[in-house]
Amino acid sequence: MKLLKETKPLSDHGKWYQDACGTAFAMELVGERWSMLIVRELMLGGRRFSDLRASLPGISAKVLTERLASLEQAGVLIRRKLAPPAATQVYELTEWGYLAEPAIQELGRWAARSPQHNPQLPLSPVSFMLSLRTLIDREAARHLETTVGFTVSGESFLAELRDGQMPVRRAQPGEGEIGFEADEPLPLLRVFYGKQPIEAALHDGGIRLTGDQALAERFVALFGLPPKVDLAAE
């Protein structure tokens, strides 16, 4: 019996685990501290080095440089210089890099079920927007079609809800049939996941809303945290 021709292994495959499992290789690619979060922060478009540092305040410039270099070497991201007048360097995910989003979503959904998960901790604007894409009730979302703008910590996005799907892209402030604005993600987390009434959040000044409030309430109702697991019952 003729054996199948062996494929030449990638240079980094097996550097940690010596294991052919795809999960093991994935951890070799993005398992170092901060690597997966860098990929997360690039999911909605290219960012400058300074943008990434601002979104990940706990990372040092040295570690960020090292992680960007290793992700670029692995083919997860590329560097690109913007045309004048910007003429600055940005980091962007490759087509293959963008395919990591479902893995990030499922990992986040799984971890959110732990009783130890603390939704009150700081969150980047991109992470908040990706959480909406992860935790939307897609069946209920089929009955609503709208565009929703978000401006969070000075970053603006547009969520386009249609047929149960909700792609998100960077946008200009003011885009969308309705719009949410907050100086930081936490007030929005309280509304979308803590189910604080929009009216109360508006009164407290935590969020600003443009457009029809009733439509905004229907939109917010599409999101929720998954139920916690009962570890004591294990």
Contacts in CASP RR format, 6 or more apart in sequence:
PFRMAT RR
TARGET T0000
AUTHOR 0000-0000-0000
METHOD contacts of the structure
MODEL  1
MKLLKETKPLSDHGKWYQDACGTAFAMELVGERWSMLIVRELMLGGRRFS
DLRASLPGISAKVLTERLASLEQAGVLIRRKLAPPAATQVYELTEWGYLA
EPAIQELGRWAARSPQHNPQLPLSPVSFMLSLRTLIDREAARHLETTVGF
TVSGESFLAELRDGQMPVRRAQPGEGEIGFEADEPLPLLRVFYGKQPIEA
ALHDGGIRLTGDQALAERFVALFGLPPKVDLAAE
12 28 0 8 1.000
12 29 0 8 1.000
12 73 0 8 1.000
12 74 0 8 1.000
13 25 0 8 1.000
13 28 0 8 1.000
14 24 0 8 1.000
14 25 0 8 1.000
14 28 0 8 1.000
15 28 0 8 1.000
16 24 0 8 1.000
16 27 0 8 1.000
16 28 0 8 1.000
17 24 0 8 1.000
17 27 0 8 1.000
17 28 0 8 1.000
19 25 0 8 1.000
26 103 0 8 1.000
29 35 0 8 1.000
29 71 0 8 1.000
29 74 0 8 1.000
29 76 0 8 1.000
30 36 0 8 1.000
30 39 0 8 1.000
30 71 0 8 1.000
30 76 0 8 1.000
30 100 0 8 1.000
32 67 0 8 1.000
32 70 0 8 1.000
33 63 0 8 1.000
34 56 0 8 1.000
34 59 0 8 1.000
34 63 0 8 1.000
34 64 0 8 1.000
34 67 0 8 1.000
35 67 0 8 1.000
35 70 0 8 1.000
35 71 0 8 1.000
36 104 0 8 1.000
36 107 0 8 1.000
37 56 0 8 1.000
38 52 0 8 1.000
38 56 0 8 1.000
38 64 0 8 1.000
38 67 0 8 1.000
38 68 0 8 1.000
38 71 0 8 1.000
38 77 0 8 1.000
39 71 0 8 1.000
39 76 0 8 1.000
39 77 0 8 1.000
39 93 0 8 1.000
39 97 0 8 1.000
39 100 0 8 1.000
39 104 0 8 1.000
40 104 0 8 1.000
40 126 0 8 1.000
40 127 0 8 1.000
40 130 0 8 1.000
41 47 0 8 1.000
41 51 0 8 1.000
41 52 0 8 1.000
41 55 0 8 1.000
41 56 0 8 1.000
41 124 0 8 1.000
41 126 0 8 1.000
41 127 0 8 1.000
42 77 0 8 1.000
42 91 0 8 1.000
42 92 0 8 1.000
42 93 0 8 1.000
43 93 0 8 1.000
43 98 0 8 1.000
43 101 0 8 1.000
43 104 0 8 1.000
43 126 0 8 1.000
43 130 0 8 1.000
44 126 0 8 1.000
44 129 0 8 1.000
44 130 0 8 1.000
44 157 0 8 1.000
44 168 0 8 1.000
44 169 0 8 1.000
44 170 0 8 1.000
45 92 0 8 1.000
45 93 0 8 1.000
45 170 0 8 1.000
46 90 0 8 1.000
46 91 0 8 1.000
46 92 0 8 1.000
46 93 0 8 1.000
47 55 0 8 1.000
47 90 0 8 1.000
47 91 0 8 1.000
48 88 0 8 1.000
48 89 0 8 1.000
48 90 0 8 1.000
48 91 0 8 1.000
49 64 0 8 1.000
49 65 0 8 1.000
49 68 0 8 1.000
49 89 0 8 1.000
49 91 0 8 1.000
52 59 0 8 1.000
52 64 0 8 1.000
52 68 0 8 1.000
52 91 0 8 1.000
53 59 0 8 1.000
53 61 0 8 1.000
53 64 0 8 1.000
55 124 0 8 1.000
55 125 0 8 1.000
55 126 0 8 1.000
56 64 0 8 1.000
56 124 0 8 1.000
59 67 0 8 1.000
68 77 0 8 1.000
68 79 0 8 1.000
68 91 0 8 1.000
71 77 0 8 1.000
72 78 0 8 1.000
72 79 0 8 1.000
72 91 0 8 1.000
75 94 0 8 1.000
75 96 0 8 1.000
75 97 0 8 1.000
76 93 0 8 1.000
76 94 0 8 1.000
76 96 0 8 1.000
76 97 0 8 1.000
76 100 0 8 1.000
77 91 0 8 1.000
77 92 0 8 1.000
77 93 0 8 1.000
77 94 0 8 1.000
77 97 0 8 1.000
78 91 0 8 1.000
78 92 0 8 1.000
78 93 0 8 1.000
78 94 0 8 1.000
79 89 0 8 1.000
79 90 0 8 1.000
79 91 0 8 1.000
79 92 0 8 1.000
80 89 0 8 1.000
80 90 0 8 1.000
80 91 0 8 1.000
80 92 0 8 1.000
81 87 0 8 1.000
81 88 0 8 1.000
81 89 0 8 1.000
81 90 0 8 1.000
82 88 0 8 1.000
82 89 0 8 1.000
82 90 0 8 1.000
93 100 0 8 1.000
101 130 0 8 1.000
101 133 0 8 1.000
104 130 0 8 1.000
105 130 0 8 1.000
105 133 0 8 1.000
105 134 0 8 1.000
108 134 0 8 1.000
109 134 0 8 1.000
109 135 0 8 1.000
109 226 0 8 1.000
111 117 0 8 1.000
112 119 0 8 1.000
112 135 0 8 1.000
112 225 0 8 1.000
112 226 0 8 1.000
113 226 0 8 1.000
113 227 0 8 1.000
113 228 0 8 1.000
113 229 0 8 1.000
114 228 0 8 1.000
114 229 0 8 1.000
114 231 0 8 1.000
115 228 0 8 1.000
115 229 0 8 1.000
115 231 0 8 1.000
117 228 0 8 1.000
119 189 0 8 1.000
119 193 0 8 1.000
119 194 0 8 1.000
119 225 0 8 1.000
120 186 0 8 1.000
120 189 0 8 1.000
122 184 0 8 1.000
122 185 0 8 1.000
122 186 0 8 1.000
123 131 0 8 1.000
123 185 0 8 1.000
123 186 0 8 1.000
123 189 0 8 1.000
124 153 0 8 1.000
124 185 0 8 1.000
125 150 0 8 1.000
125 152 0 8 1.000
125 153 0 8 1.000
125 154 0 8 1.000
125 155 0 8 1.000
125 157 0 8 1.000
125 185 0 8 1.000
126 155 0 8 1.000
127 185 0 8 1.000
128 150 0 8 1.000
128 152 0 8 1.000
128 185 0 8 1.000
128 188 0 8 1.000
128 189 0 8 1.000
129 150 0 8 1.000
129 152 0 8 1.000
129 157 0 8 1.000
129 159 0 8 1.000
129 168 0 8 1.000
130 168 0 8 1.000
132 159 0 8 1.000
132 166 0 8 1.000
132 168 0 8 1.000
132 192 0 8 1.000
132 223 0 8 1.000
133 166 0 8 1.000
133 168 0 8 1.000
135 193 0 8 1.000
135 223 0 8 1.000
135 224 0 8 1.000
135 225 0 8 1.000
135 226 0 8 1.000
136 164 0 8 1.000
136 166 0 8 1.000
136 222 0 8 1.000
136 223 0 8 1.000
137 222 0 8 1.000
137 223 0 8 1.000
137 224 0 8 1.000
138 164 0 8 1.000
138 165 0 8 1.000
139 164 0 8 1.000
140 221 0 8 1.000
140 222 0 8 1.000
141 161 0 8 1.000
141 164 0 8 1.000
141 165 0 8 1.000
141 166 0 8 1.000
141 222 0 8 1.000
142 163 0 8 1.000
142 164 0 8 1.000
144 161 0 8 1.000
144 218 0 8 1.000
144 219 0 8 1.000
144 222 0 8 1.000
145 161 0 8 1.000
145 162 0 8 1.000
145 163 0 8 1.000
146 161 0 8 1.000
146 176 0 8 1.000
146 177 0 8 1.000
146 178 0 8 1.000
146 215 0 8 1.000
146 219 0 8 1.000
147 158 0 8 1.000
147 159 0 8 1.000
147 160 0 8 1.000
147 161 0 8 1.000
147 175 0 8 1.000
147 176 0 8 1.000
147 177 0 8 1.000
148 158 0 8 1.000
148 159 0 8 1.000
148 161 0 8 1.000
148 176 0 8 1.000
148 177 0 8 1.000
148 178 0 8 1.000
148 179 0 8 1.000
148 180 0 8 1.000
148 216 0 8 1.000
148 219 0 8 1.000
149 156 0 8 1.000
149 157 0 8 1.000
149 158 0 8 1.000
149 159 0 8 1.000
149 171 0 8 1.000
149 174 0 8 1.000
149 175 0 8 1.000
149 176 0 8 1.000
149 178 0 8 1.000
149 179 0 8 1.000
149 180 0 8 1.000
150 156 0 8 1.000
150 157 0 8 1.000
150 158 0 8 1.000
150 159 0 8 1.000
150 179 0 8 1.000
150 180 0 8 1.000
150 181 0 8 1.000
150 188 0 8 1.000
151 157 0 8 1.000
151 173 0 8 1.000
151 174 0 8 1.000
151 179 0 8 1.000
151 180 0 8 1.000
151 181 0 8 1.000
151 182 0 8 1.000
152 180 0 8 1.000
152 181 0 8 1.000
152 182 0 8 1.000
152 184 0 8 1.000
152 185 0 8 1.000
152 188 0 8 1.000
153 182 0 8 1.000
153 183 0 8 1.000
153 184 0 8 1.000
153 185 0 8 1.000
155 170 0 8 1.000
156 170 0 8 1.000
156 171 0 8 1.000
156 172 0 8 1.000
156 173 0 8 1.000
156 174 0 8 1.000
156 175 0 8 1.000
157 168 0 8 1.000
157 169 0 8 1.000
157 170 0 8 1.000
157 171 0 8 1.000
158 168 0 8 1.000
158 169 0 8 1.000
158 170 0 8 1.000
158 171 0 8 1.000
158 175 0 8 1.000
158 176 0 8 1.000
159 166 0 8 1.000
159 167 0 8 1.000
159 168 0 8 1.000
160 166 0 8 1.000
160 167 0 8 1.000
160 168 0 8 1.000
160 169 0 8 1.000
161 219 0 8 1.000
173 181 0 8 1.000
174 210 0 8 1.000
177 211 0 8 1.000
177 212 0 8 1.000
177 215 0 8 1.000
178 209 0 8 1.000
178 210 0 8 1.000
178 211 0 8 1.000
178 212 0 8 1.000
178 215 0 8 1.000
178 216 0 8 1.000
178 219 0 8 1.000
179 209 0 8 1.000
179 210 0 8 1.000
179 211 0 8 1.000
179 216 0 8 1.000
180 188 0 8 1.000
180 191 0 8 1.000
180 207 0 8 1.000
180 208 0 8 1.000
180 209 0 8 1.000
180 216 0 8 1.000
181 207 0 8 1.000
181 208 0 8 1.000
181 209 0 8 1.000
181 210 0 8 1.000
182 188 0 8 1.000
182 206 0 8 1.000
182 207 0 8 1.000
182 208 0 8 1.000
183 206 0 8 1.000
187 201 0 8 1.000
187 204 0 8 1.000
187 205 0 8 1.000
187 206 0 8 1.000
187 207 0 8 1.000
188 207 0 8 1.000
190 196 0 8 1.000
190 201 0 8 1.000
191 197 0 8 1.000
191 198 0 8 1.000
191 201 0 8 1.000
191 207 0 8 1.000
191 220 0 8 1.000
192 220 0 8 1.000
192 223 0 8 1.000
192 224 0 8 1.000
193 223 0 8 1.000
193 224 0 8 1.000
193 225 0 8 1.000
194 225 0 8 1.000
195 224 0 8 1.000
198 207 0 8 1.000
198 209 0 8 1.000
198 213 0 8 1.000
198 216 0 8 1.000
198 217 0 8 1.000
198 220 0 8 1.000
199 213 0 8 1.000
201 207 0 8 1.000
202 208 0 8 1.000
202 209 0 8 1.000
209 216 0 8 1.000
END
